[in-house]
Amino acid sequence: MSSDILRIETEGRVRVLTFNRPDHLNAMNGALYEDVGDALRAASADKEVAVVILTGEGRAFTAGHDLDEMDNPPVHTDGGQHGFRRFRQALEEFDKPLVAAVNGLGVGIGLTMLPYCDWVVMDEAARVRAPFTTLGVTVEAGNSYLLPARVGWANAARLLFTAEWLSAERALEIGLVQEIADKGTVLAAARAFAAPIAGMPVASLVATKRLMLEARNDHVRAAHYREQIAFEEIGKGPANREALAAFREKREADFSGL
């Protein structure tokens, strides 16, 4: 099931999904989104898998949306779910314990996927960021609900409004992550957390996770719907165009004239 951009490994009843675009800091393009979404669905259906761990290859967890593709998104005409939407839906519905091993840089979806995870381990040298205001867009993936629920309103507001970097220590302090690992040991720490869970009855794990999801997902879906409307209103607007131009031209964006 592994592909060039997503490595899939199973040991015992723990499956590890490794984002594998290290030359692009594991930025999520449409193909990687779809591979991860499909791998989550496959893990959900596999009775021999009890826990899934998400991590990245190299020095990044994921640098977020691939901005080159964001500027020129692929066009699909088959009416199916593709790219980010396919991934987000699989993440939202995943009904087994999900652990994130944040091995390095996490930007955008590298932060906003974390509240979907049941346990997050972060390398002591890693840091994460929600850059949406700097891109002239808004929060994604239901995190207008999930992030305040996870870290509190004021902490979420500061992260989303300022787009500042968050250290592992600060992420632990506000509750975005639950454990910090010594440098280079984050995957081992995630495996250590997953191991006793993997010994539990899978049917019990699934039933418990589904009950937790049912209490949450109506809120998440409503938040995502509102986010989509807001994104359509301001996406491709002057601020977003300036942000993408600055990215291509390797300069700081200038929003002063907008």
Buried (B, 14 or more C-beta within 10 A) or exposed (E): BEBEBBBBEBEBBBBBBBBBBBEBBBBBBBBBBBBBBBBBBBBBEBEEBBBBBBBBBBBBBBBBBBBEBBBEBEEEEEEEBBBBBBBBBBBBBBBBBBBBBBBBBBBBBBBBBBBBBBBBBBBBBBBBBBBBBBBBBBBBBBBBBBBBBBBEEEBBEBBBEEBEBBBBEBBBEBEBBBBBBEEEBBBEBBBEBBBEBBEBEBEEBBEBBBEEBEEBBEBBBEBBEBBBEBBEEEBBEEBBBBBBEBBEEEEEBEBEEE
